[in-house]
Amino acid sequence: MTEIKVIGDILSGKFQPTLTGNRVVDAALLAHFCQNLATALHLPTTQVHAEHHWDLTVAPNALYLIDDQILGSNQHLRSRPNVIAVAHKDLLRGQITTTKRLLADKLALNSTMN
């Protein structure tokens, strides 16, 4: 089972971008996005979760859904095969349509490789 980490804010380290600037609101927005995505993909909610204290390390066994504004500052991360850019406005609004389509392709590829 592939773990899906949603990164829209980073609360620790030198690089600390946020969605709205309010930690409570950001946590709620990311939780809503994760819940919508897990429901749409028929996955357990424990498989899709927000990663608020991410250290910019990409583990090979996880899929990362990262705010495109965070990825805009790091071309190296964007080129990783297990990193998917998510539109900032989609995270804010809990819209998962585009992400669901991109993620379904990645999950299908991962299941055929296992």
C-alpha positions in Angstrom: 0.0 0.0 0.0 1.5 3.3 -1.1 1.5 6.2 1.4 0.3 9.5 0.0 1.7 12.6 1.7 0.0 16.0 1.0 2.3 19.0 1.5 0.7 22.4 1.5 2.5 23.9 4.4 5.8 23.2 6.2 5.8 24.1 9.8 9.5 23.4 10.7 12.9 23.9 9.2 14.4 26.9 7.3 11.8 26.7 4.5 8.3 27.3 6.0 5.7 28.2 3.4 2.0 28.1 4.4 -1.3 28.0 2.5 -3.0 30.9 4.3 -0.6 31.9 7.1 -2.9 30.6 9.8 -1.8 27.2 11.1 -5.2 26.1 12.3 -6.9 27.0 9.0 -4.1 25.4 6.9 -4.4 22.2 8.9 -8.2 22.1 8.3 -7.9 22.8 4.6 -5.3 20.1 4.1 -7.3 17.6 6.2 -10.3 18.4 4.0 -8.3 17.9 0.8 -6.9 14.6 2.1 -10.4 13.3 3.1 -11.9 14.2 -0.3 -9.0 12.5 -2.1 -9.2 9.3 0.1 -12.9 9.1 -0.5 -12.6 9.7 -4.3 -9.9 7.0 -4.6 -11.6 4.6 -2.2 -8.6 4.5 0.0 -8.4 4.4 3.8 -8.0 7.8 5.3 -4.8 6.7 7.0 -3.2 6.2 3.6 -3.7 9.9 2.6 -2.4 12.4 5.1 -1.0 15.9 5.4 2.7 16.2 6.2 3.2 19.4 8.1 6.8 18.9 9.2 8.4 17.8 6.0 12.2 18.1 5.6 12.2 18.1 1.8 13.3 14.5 1.7 11.4 12.3 -0.8 11.1 8.7 0.2 10.9 6.3 -2.8 8.0 4.3 -1.3 5.6 7.3 -0.9 3.7 9.5 -3.3 4.0 13.3 -2.6 1.3 15.7 -3.5 3.0 19.1 -3.1 1.6 22.6 -3.5 2.8 24.0 -6.8 4.0 27.2 -5.1 6.4 25.1 -2.9 7.6 23.2 -6.0 8.1 26.4 -7.9 11.2 27.1 -5.8 12.7 23.6 -6.2 13.1 22.2 -9.7 14.9 19.1 -8.3 11.8 18.0 -6.4 9.5 18.6 -9.4 11.6 16.2 -11.5 11.1 13.2 -9.1 8.7 10.5 -10.4 6.8 10.2 -7.1 6.1 13.9 -6.8 2.9 15.5 -8.2 2.3 19.2 -8.2 -1.1 20.3 -6.9 -2.5 23.7 -7.7 -2.4 26.0 -4.7 -6.1 26.9 -5.3 -7.1 23.2 -5.3 -5.6 22.7 -1.9 -7.4 25.8 -0.6 -10.7 24.8 -2.0 -10.5 21.0 -1.5 -10.8 20.4 -5.2 -9.4 17.0 -6.1 -10.5 16.3 -9.7 -7.1 17.0 -11.4 -5.1 15.4 -8.6 -7.3 12.4 -8.6 -6.7 11.8 -12.3 -2.9 12.2 -12.0 -2.8 10.1 -8.9 -4.9 7.3 -10.4 -2.3 7.0 -13.2 0.5 6.8 -10.6 -1.3 4.3 -8.4 -2.1 2.1 -11.4 1.5 2.1 -12.5 2.7 1.3 -8.9 0.2 -1.7 -8.7 1.4 -3.1 -12.0 5.0 -2.9 -10.8 4.4 -4.8 -7.5 
